[in-house]
């Protein structure tokens, strides 16, 4: 992994690292369950784990308002956090328009 190599070469004589912030983007995460397990293990050791990430869903065909509401209801609830949604909706002419929530 490139980030590991960068840390090894750039920080050879670091006495201690107070925090690490990771930013992910792409189409998914490999080994997500193992990563989640590692975070739980760190929490049990007293490490404060916070997160911020985004997920974008591009539907091949527009979905109904009802299906969108069902999807929103099934989202996990953040602990001491927020969820924001940005929806791309079709206007009366059938063209995309954007709205935020």
DASUL-V582129 format. One record per run of one state. SS is the DSSP state (hx for helix, st for strand, lp for the rest). FROM is the first residue (numbers start at 1). TO is the last residue. Records with the same first field share a line. If there is no record, write none. Layout:
# DASUL-V582129
SS->FROM-TO  FROM-TO
This chain:
# DASUL-V582129
lp->1-1  11-31  45-64  74-85  91-95  101-101
hx->2-10  32-44  65-73
st->86-90  96-100
